[in-house]
Amino acid sequence: MAKKTNNTGKAPAPAPQVKKPVVAEPVQSVKDQFIPAWLYTFRNQAIIVALLAFALYCNTFQHEYALDDTIVIVKNEYVHEGFAGIKDILTKDAFDSYYRQFNSSNQLSGGRYRPLSILTFAIEQQFFGAVPKEAVDSVLERGLSYEMKSKEEQQFLRNMHTRHVFNVLWYMGCVVTLLYFLRYIVFKDNHIMALIAALLFTAHPIHTEVVANVKSRDEIMSLLLLSATYIFAFRHLETENKKYMYLGMVSLFLAFLAKEYAISMLVLLPLAFYLFNGYDLGKSIKAAIPYFIVTAVYLVMRKAIVAPMNAASDNDILNNPYANATDPEKLATKISTSLNYIKLLIFPHPLSSDYSYNTIPYKSFSHWSVWVSLLFHGVLFRYMFKYFKERSVLCFAISFYVLNLLLVCNIIFNIGGTMGERLIFHSSVGFCIALAYFLYKGMEKIKPAATGRMALAAAVVLIVGLYGFKTIERNPDWKNDETLFNHDIENAPNSVLVNANVASSYVNKSEAEQDTAKKYEMLRTSLKYYNKALEVHPTFVSGYMNRGVAYLKLNMPDSAKANYDMAAMYYPNYPKLYEVYYNLGVCYYLQGRVQEAIGIWQKVMKMEPKYILAQQSINTAIQALQAAQQQAAQQQAGQPAQGAAPPQPK
């Protein structure tokens, strides 16, 4: 039968092809006969990585609070207010509440605008029991005692236990989303590689700080949302359905609100389009334009919200660890320190919660580690460009590692710290992608193939097992500040913050000790660590204040006064400094040194004229002097004497 023609005599054009709907399950990779078929499905792989995450971190469920939890949660008035604090969380620096309590302002370069995780803390608090705005100050001032005996303190700890459970659930969601991203985009033709990379990431011990420390939920949420951004962006290109583009833009914006690391998507997203979608560079950049717009909106909003850095903070080595270094030393130390990250990714031991000033000494360009770091990273860059031309997955792995590293290594941006294990959370994705790739490709060379697959399985089980053992072993250290810093002092003996926190843990324990001899021994031990911290950092205000407290508890008011005077000299606006001196006056008074007590309280009245308690104590002390004179006269006359009630410490 002849074909039908139109009026031009030509055969009609074929009907346009209707695009088939894209299913949620990523494209199946070619299956290996030596690997069970059930191991290829996303559902089964997701169950495996989620259960692994749960098994590794369920021993954190009874943890309390540690490290920056104090700044972000414990001492954050906006979190305690629950829903009522959401407006302030969205419109202020992440540390705004804590800074104001210390009569200060932004102390970190660039500020910290990361409201998303703090929003989740406030929402949790709403259900735990929000604190009315007018009562927040009393909650913040009350603090927490060492033994946590009161009903309020016990409830606070139960709330922290629940927050730790939520942190693990967020991590489970993060690794499952990461797995989908790896299957759907990075290893779309080899889902076993995707599973291996996800397992390595889930178990890696360097992530213990992120999961076991509630404050670091911002890292987890950031990576989860960035993975979702990739998924939605690629789904949009595949289906041309703008719904996915909008979802991707929302995910990216939320990722920015979680943490500033989303800025790496300016390069990584178009790079992914180029490597995995077969686009040329121009088309890859064009496809990323909607996400560039989101970035611009965030940057404008962030600039309007984050306050400029307090100029004095730039000279404080706790906020700027390179403040005492020469320019060559700064650059050399930053280059050298960058090598530490890859070392910890390859061999995660020992781990530490703190790498602040003097944990990592300044380096010069004559130090071997500087040149090894330059050589290593130079090789990385060389291969990154080599694999770029080949459109290899290794280009993406190296780029993901390097670009996220550049955000935290201080060479481009001053992050206010030397290094931190949580800071390599995102970069470790690139490391795990590369490690999974080399493990799989290496085992492919082993013949027969069945032996190669057995060797691959054994290698993955061994590495994940060792990682998991270290993770489970490290988690208990993060239970609270005492367990954390008393463990990490072995690995960071020259850290100002670790020494100061160990010292404070001894002071806190002394408050609960009933045996006077043991109490004094704890206080003397605390002095040893305070002395070390102040030896490293001679202008450490909190060190002087807390060492003064230890001396006061040892009934050594002269030593306490010397420390308070040093703190007042370096930080005249220290919060409620007058109360500290008031207690010093009480100690003098109880030792019978009434004139010195009066002198201290008169100083308190100059600091805070409205502090009635000091004036009352002065009156009491004057009465005591008069009573003493009267007592002497009465004793001469053979009459009984009466004294005034002593002032009580605040």
PEZIKA-V472464 format. One record per backbone hydrogen bond with DSSP energy under -1.0 kcal/mol. NH is the residue of the N-H (numbers start at 1). CO is the residue of the C=O. E is the energy in kcal/mol with one decimal. If there is no record, write none. Layout:
((NH CO E) (NH CO E))
This chain:
((6 10 -2.0) (9 6 -2.0) (35 32 -1.9) (39 36 -1.3) (40 37 -1.8) (45 41 -2.2) (46 42 -3.0) (47 43 -2.1) (48 44 -2.0) (49 45 -2.4) (50 46 -2.4) (51 47 -2.5) (52 48 -2.2) (53 49 -2.4) (54 50 -2.3) (55 51 -2.8) (56 52 -2.3) (57 53 -1.5) (58 54 -1.5) (60 57 -1.8) (61 58 -1.4) (63 60 -2.1) (64 479 -2.8) (69 66 -2.2) (70 67 -1.4) (72 68 -2.4) (73 69 -2.6) (74 69 -2.0) (75 70 -3.2) (76 73 -1.4) (80 76 -1.8) (81 77 -1.5) (82 79 -1.6) (84 81 -1.3) (85 82 -1.7) (86 83 -1.5) (89 85 -2.1) (90 86 -2.2) (91 87 -1.1) (94 112 -3.8) (96 93 -1.8) (99 95 -2.6) (100 96 -2.3) (101 97 -1.5) (102 99 -1.3) (103 100 -1.7) (104 99 -2.3) (111 108 -1.9) (116 257 -1.8) (119 115 -2.4) (120 116 -1.5) (121 117 -1.6) (122 118 -2.2) (123 119 -2.5) (124 120 -2.4) (125 121 -2.3) (126 122 -1.9) (127 123 -1.2) (128 124 -2.1) (129 125 -2.9) (131 80 -3.2) (135 132 -1.9) (139 135 -1.4) (140 136 -2.4) (141 137 -2.3) (142 138 -1.7) (143 139 -1.1) (154 150 -2.4) (155 151 -2.2) (156 152 -2.1) (157 153 -2.1) (158 154 -2.0) (159 155 -2.3) (160 156 -2.0) (161 157 -2.3) (162 158 -2.0) (163 159 -2.3) (164 160 -2.1) (165 161 -1.7) (166 162 -2.3) (167 163 -2.2) (168 164 -1.9) (169 165 -2.1) (170 166 -2.7) (171 167 -2.1) (172 168 -2.5) (173 169 -2.3) (174 170 -2.2) (175 171 -2.6) (176 172 -1.8) (177 173 -2.2) (178 174 -2.6) (179 175 -2.1) (180 176 -2.1) (181 177 -2.3) (182 178 -2.5) (183 179 -2.5) (184 180 -3.0) (185 181 -2.0) (186 181 -1.2) (187 182 -4.0) (190 187 -1.8) (194 190 -1.4) (195 191 -1.9) (196 192 -2.5) (197 193 -2.6) (198 194 -2.2) (199 195 -2.5) (200 196 -2.6) (201 197 -2.3) (202 198 -2.6) (203 199 -2.1) (204 200 -1.2) (207 204 -1.7) (208 205 -2.2) (211 207 -2.1) (212 208 -2.9) (213 209 -1.1) (216 213 -1.8) (217 214 -1.9) (218 215 -1.1) (219 216 -1.1) (220 216 -1.2) (221 217 -2.7) (222 218 -2.0) (223 219 -2.2) (224 220 -2.3) (225 221 -2.4) (226 222 -2.2) (227 223 -2.4) (228 224 -2.0) (229 225 -2.0) (230 226 -2.0) (231 227 -2.1) (232 228 -2.7) (233 229 -2.6) (234 230 -2.5) (235 231 -2.1) (236 232 -2.2) (237 233 -1.8) (238 234 -1.9) (239 235 -2.2) (240 236 -3.0) (244 241 -1.4) (246 242 -2.6) (247 243 -2.2) (248 244 -2.4) (249 245 -2.3) (250 246 -2.4) (251 247 -2.5) (252 248 -2.4) (253 249 -2.3) (254 250 -2.5) (255 251 -2.2) (256 252 -2.1) (257 253 -1.9) (258 254 -1.5) (259 255 -2.4) (262 259 -1.3) (263 260 -2.1) (264 261 -2.2) (265 262 -1.9) (266 263 -1.7) (267 264 -1.5) (268 264 -2.6) (269 265 -1.5) (271 267 -1.9) (272 268 -2.1) (273 269 -2.1) (274 270 -2.2) (275 271 -2.8) (276 272 -2.8) (277 273 -1.5) (279 273 -1.4) (284 280 -2.3) (285 281 -2.5) (286 282 -2.3) (287 283 -2.3) (289 286 -1.3) (292 288 -1.6) (293 289 -2.1) (294 290 -1.4) (295 291 -1.8) (296 292 -2.2) (297 293 -2.3) (298 294 -2.3) (299 295 -2.4) (300 296 -2.1) (301 297 -2.2) (302 298 -3.0) (303 299 -2.2) (304 300 -1.5) (306 302 -2.8) (310 106 -4.0) (313 310 -1.3) (315 312 -1.3) (316 313 -1.5) (319 316 -1.5) (320 316 -2.7) (323 320 -2.2) (325 322 -1.4) (330 326 -2.7) (331 327 -2.1) (332 328 -2.5) (333 329 -2.7) (334 330 -2.3) (335 331 -2.3) (336 332 -2.5) (337 333 -2.8) (338 334 -1.5) (339 336 -1.3) (340 337 -1.4) (343 339 -1.7) (344 340 -2.3) (345 341 -2.0) (346 342 -2.1) (347 343 -3.2) (349 347 -2.6) (359 356 -2.5) (367 364 -1.9) (372 368 -2.2) (373 369 -2.2) (374 370 -2.2) (375 371 -2.5) (376 372 -2.8) (377 373 -2.7) (378 374 -2.1) (379 375 -2.3) (380 376 -2.1) (381 377 -2.3) (382 378 -2.2) (383 379 -2.6) (384 380 -2.3) (385 381 -2.0) (386 382 -1.9) (387 383 -3.1) (388 384 -1.3) (389 385 -1.6) (390 386 -1.0) (391 388 -1.0) (392 387 -2.5) (395 392 -1.2) (397 393 -2.2) (398 394 -2.5) (399 395 -2.5) (400 396 -2.8) (401 397 -2.0) (402 398 -3.1) (403 399 -2.7) (404 400 -1.2) (405 401 -1.8) (406 402 -2.5) (408 405 -1.6) (409 405 -1.3) (424 421 -1.2) (425 422 -1.5) (428 424 -2.1) (429 426 -1.7) (431 427 -1.5) (432 428 -2.5) (433 429 -2.3) (434 430 -2.2) (435 431 -2.5) (436 432 -2.5) (437 433 -2.1) (438 434 -2.5) (439 435 -2.4) (440 436 -2.3) (441 437 -2.7) (442 438 -2.3) (443 439 -2.1) (444 440 -1.4) (446 443 -1.2) (452 448 -1.8) (453 449 -2.5) (454 450 -1.9) (455 451 -2.5) (456 452 -2.4) (457 453 -2.6) (458 454 -2.4) (459 455 -2.5) (460 456 -2.6) (461 457 -2.6) (462 458 -2.5) (463 459 -2.6) (464 460 -2.9) (465 461 -2.3) (466 462 -2.6) (467 463 -2.9) (468 464 -2.9) (469 465 -2.4) (470 466 -2.2) (471 467 -2.5) (472 468 -2.7) (473 469 -2.2) (474 470 -2.2) (475 471 -2.1) (477 474 -1.6) (478 475 -1.9) (479 476 -1.7) (484 480 -2.3) (485 481 -2.6) (486 482 -2.0) (487 483 -1.1) (488 484 -2.5) (489 485 -1.4) (490 487 -1.2) (492 488 -2.0) (495 492 -1.6) (496 357 -1.1) (499 495 -2.0) (500 496 -2.3) (501 497 -2.4) (502 498 -2.4) (503 499 -2.3) (504 500 -2.2) (505 501 -1.8) (506 502 -1.5) (507 503 -1.8) (508 504 -2.6) (509 505 -2.2) (510 506 -1.8) (519 515 -2.6) (520 516 -2.6) (521 517 -1.9) (522 518 -2.3) (523 519 -2.0) (524 520 -2.4) (525 521 -2.1) (526 522 -2.2) (527 523 -1.6) (528 524 -1.2) (529 525 -1.3) (530 526 -2.4) (531 527 -2.7) (532 528 -1.6) (533 529 -2.3) (534 530 -2.5) (535 531 -1.7) (536 532 -1.8) (537 533 -2.3) (540 537 -1.7) (541 539 -1.1) (544 540 -1.8) (545 541 -2.5) (546 542 -2.7) (547 543 -2.3) (548 544 -2.1) (549 545 -1.7) (550 546 -2.1) (551 547 -2.3) (552 548 -2.3) (553 549 -2.3) (554 550 -1.2) (555 552 -1.7) (556 551 -2.5) (560 556 -2.0) (561 557 -2.9) (562 558 -2.0) (563 559 -1.7) (564 560 -2.5) (565 561 -2.8) (566 562 -1.4) (567 563 -2.3) (568 564 -2.7) (569 565 -1.8) (570 566 -2.0) (571 567 -2.5) (574 571 -1.7) (577 574 -1.4) (580 576 -1.2) (581 577 -2.0) (582 578 -2.0) (583 579 -2.1) (584 580 -1.5) (585 581 -2.2) (586 582 -1.8) (587 583 -1.9) (588 584 -2.1) (589 585 -2.5) (590 586 -2.7) (591 587 -1.2) (592 589 -2.0) (593 588 -2.5) (594 592 -1.3) (597 593 -1.9) (598 594 -2.6) (599 595 -2.0) (600 596 -2.1) (601 597 -2.5) (602 598 -2.3) (603 599 -1.5) (604 600 -1.9) (605 601 -2.1) (606 602 -1.3) (607 603 -1.7) (608 604 -2.9) (611 608 -2.2) (612 610 -1.7) (615 611 -1.0) (616 612 -2.7) (617 613 -2.0) (618 614 -2.3) (619 615 -2.3) (620 616 -2.4) (621 617 -2.9) (622 618 -2.6) (623 619 -2.5) (624 620 -2.3) (625 621 -2.3) (626 622 -2.6) (627 623 -3.0) (628 624 -2.4) (629 625 -2.2) (630 626 -2.7) (631 627 -3.3) (632 628 -2.4) (633 629 -2.0) (634 630 -2.9) (635 631 -2.9) (636 632 -1.8) (637 633 -1.4) (639 634 -3.1))
